[in-house]
Amino acid sequence: MQKRANEVTMHQIPVTLLGPKIKVGDLAPDFVVQDAAMKTIKLSDFDGKIRILNSVPSIDTSVCSAQVHRFNIESAKLKDTVIFSISVDLPFALNRYCAAEGIDAVKVTSDHKDLDFGLKYGVVIEQKRLLSRAVFVIDKNNKIVYVQYVKETSDEPNYDQVLQVVKTLA
């Protein structure tokens, strides 16, 4: 497994990411995750749509929660777009979180089982078995058109850049 060190920090401490570094122009690797109801879903289930992949360390942190809330609000403004929030939190926790927080537009999913998404998109933090904070945008033809590996996992992503790219695709 490919390892990448010192590209990302967690609370200012460098961490090792597992998997390849995804680049703009790459074909989006398909992956399997579970939704909050423990149903298996794949990226390819949403072929033909614009997809935002929102990778977060844990839904139970303030920054991750803010990120999911922001994308949940923005989703109403985006045509033909599916937004995934992906973490290694258990589906039970995701279900509880979505019900308590009113998250109903973002597909909140878990990569806890196989780290299939995390390893294919290069966001698994080796030292913690968590996902690093990152955002990927995939166009309707399955090409990666935007990549943001957030350098410090306690920082939020640049939402404006993500949304600007998505609006040019719609």
C-alpha positions as CSV (number, residue, x, y, z in Angstrom):
1,M,0.0,0.0,0.0
2,Q,1.3,3.4,-1.0
3,K,2.1,5.7,2.0
4,R,2.4,9.5,1.8
5,A,3.9,11.3,4.8
6,N,3.9,14.9,5.9
7,E,1.3,16.2,3.4
8,V,-1.3,16.5,6.1
9,T,-1.3,17.3,9.8
10,M,-3.7,16.4,12.6
11,H,-3.5,19.0,15.4
12,Q,-0.2,20.2,13.9
13,I,1.4,16.7,14.0
14,P,2.3,15.2,10.6
15,V,0.4,12.0,9.7
16,T,0.9,9.4,7.1
17,L,-1.9,8.9,4.5
18,L,-2.5,5.6,2.9
19,G,-3.4,5.2,-0.8
20,P,-2.7,7.1,-4.0
21,K,-2.9,10.9,-4.3
22,I,-5.9,11.6,-6.5
23,K,-5.4,14.3,-9.2
24,V,-7.6,16.4,-11.4
25,G,-8.1,14.5,-14.6
26,D,-8.1,11.1,-13.0
27,L,-11.0,8.8,-13.5
28,A,-12.9,8.5,-10.3
29,P,-12.3,5.1,-8.6
30,D,-15.6,3.4,-7.7
31,F,-16.0,2.5,-4.1
32,V,-18.4,0.9,-1.7
33,V,-19.6,2.4,1.6
34,Q,-22.6,2.0,3.9
35,D,-25.3,4.6,4.5
36,A,-26.8,5.4,7.9
37,A,-29.3,2.5,7.5
38,M,-26.4,0.1,6.8
39,K,-27.4,-0.2,3.1
40,T,-24.4,-0.7,0.8
41,I,-24.0,2.0,-1.8
42,K,-21.5,2.6,-4.5
43,L,-20.2,5.8,-6.2
44,S,-21.3,4.2,-9.5
45,D,-24.9,4.1,-8.3
46,F,-24.9,7.8,-9.1
47,D,-23.2,7.8,-12.5
48,G,-24.4,10.6,-14.7
49,K,-24.6,13.1,-11.8
50,I,-22.1,15.5,-10.4
51,R,-20.7,14.1,-7.2
52,I,-19.1,15.9,-4.2
53,L,-17.1,13.5,-1.9
54,N,-16.7,15.1,1.4
55,S,-14.2,13.2,3.5
56,V,-14.2,13.9,7.3
57,P,-12.4,12.3,10.3
58,S,-15.5,11.9,12.5
59,I,-19.0,13.3,12.5
60,D,-18.8,13.8,16.2
61,T,-16.4,16.7,16.0
62,S,-17.4,20.4,15.6
63,V,-15.5,21.0,12.4
64,C,-16.8,17.8,10.7
65,S,-20.3,18.7,11.8
66,A,-20.0,22.2,10.5
67,Q,-18.8,20.8,7.2
68,V,-21.7,18.4,6.8
69,H,-24.2,21.1,7.8
70,R,-22.7,23.5,5.2
71,F,-22.9,20.9,2.4
72,N,-26.4,20.0,3.5
73,I,-27.5,23.6,3.1
74,E,-25.7,24.0,-0.2
75,S,-27.2,20.9,-1.7
76,A,-30.5,22.6,-2.2
77,K,-28.9,25.1,-4.5
78,L,-27.1,22.5,-6.7
79,K,-28.7,20.9,-9.7
80,D,-28.0,17.3,-10.6
81,T,-25.5,16.9,-7.8
82,V,-25.1,14.3,-5.1
83,I,-23.1,15.0,-2.0
84,F,-21.5,12.3,0.0
85,S,-20.1,12.8,3.5
86,I,-17.8,9.9,4.3
87,S,-16.2,9.0,7.6
88,V,-15.3,5.8,9.4
89,D,-18.0,6.4,12.0
90,L,-20.4,3.5,12.5
91,P,-23.7,3.7,10.6
92,F,-25.5,3.7,14.0
93,A,-23.7,6.9,15.0
94,L,-24.4,8.4,11.6
95,N,-28.1,7.6,11.8
96,R,-28.3,9.2,15.3
97,Y,-26.4,12.2,14.1
98,C,-28.6,12.8,11.0
99,A,-31.8,12.4,13.0
100,A,-30.6,14.8,15.8
101,E,-29.1,17.4,13.4
102,G,-31.7,17.4,10.6
103,I,-29.2,16.2,7.9
104,D,-31.4,15.1,5.1
105,A,-29.8,16.2,1.8
106,V,-26.3,14.8,2.1
107,K,-25.7,11.1,1.8
108,V,-23.9,10.5,5.2
109,T,-21.9,7.3,4.8
110,S,-19.5,5.0,6.6
111,D,-16.2,3.6,5.3
112,H,-15.6,1.7,8.5
113,K,-15.9,-1.8,7.1
114,D,-13.2,-2.0,4.4
115,L,-11.8,1.5,4.1
116,D,-12.6,1.1,0.4
117,F,-13.1,4.8,-0.3
118,G,-10.3,5.9,2.0
119,L,-7.7,3.6,0.5
120,K,-8.7,4.4,-3.1
121,Y,-8.7,8.2,-2.6
122,G,-5.6,8.3,-0.4
123,V,-7.3,9.7,2.7
124,V,-6.7,7.0,5.4
125,I,-4.7,8.3,8.3
126,E,-2.5,5.4,9.1
127,Q,-1.8,6.3,12.7
128,K,-5.5,6.8,13.6
129,R,-7.5,4.7,11.1
130,L,-9.6,7.8,10.4
131,L,-10.2,9.6,7.1
132,S,-8.4,12.8,6.5
133,R,-10.4,15.9,5.6
134,A,-10.6,16.3,1.8
135,V,-13.1,17.2,-0.9
136,F,-13.3,15.7,-4.4
137,V,-15.6,16.8,-7.2
138,I,-16.5,14.3,-9.9
139,D,-18.2,15.4,-13.2
140,K,-21.0,13.5,-15.0
141,N,-18.4,11.6,-17.0
142,N,-16.7,10.2,-13.9
143,K,-13.6,12.5,-14.1
144,I,-12.1,14.1,-11.1
145,V,-12.4,17.9,-11.7
146,Y,-11.4,19.2,-8.3
147,V,-9.3,17.9,-5.4
148,Q,-8.7,19.5,-2.0
149,Y,-6.7,17.6,0.6
150,V,-7.0,19.9,3.6
151,K,-3.5,20.4,5.0
152,E,-4.6,20.6,8.7
153,T,-7.4,18.2,9.6
154,S,-8.9,20.6,12.1
155,D,-9.5,23.3,9.4
156,E,-12.6,23.4,7.2
157,P,-12.2,23.1,3.4
158,N,-12.5,26.0,1.1
159,Y,-16.2,25.7,0.4
160,D,-16.3,28.6,-2.1
161,Q,-13.8,26.9,-4.4
162,V,-15.7,23.6,-4.3
163,L,-19.1,25.3,-5.0
164,Q,-17.6,27.4,-7.8
165,V,-16.4,24.3,-9.6
166,V,-19.7,22.5,-9.2
167,K,-21.7,25.5,-10.5
168,T,-19.6,25.5,-13.7
169,L,-20.5,21.8,-14.3
170,A,-24.3,22.1,-13.8
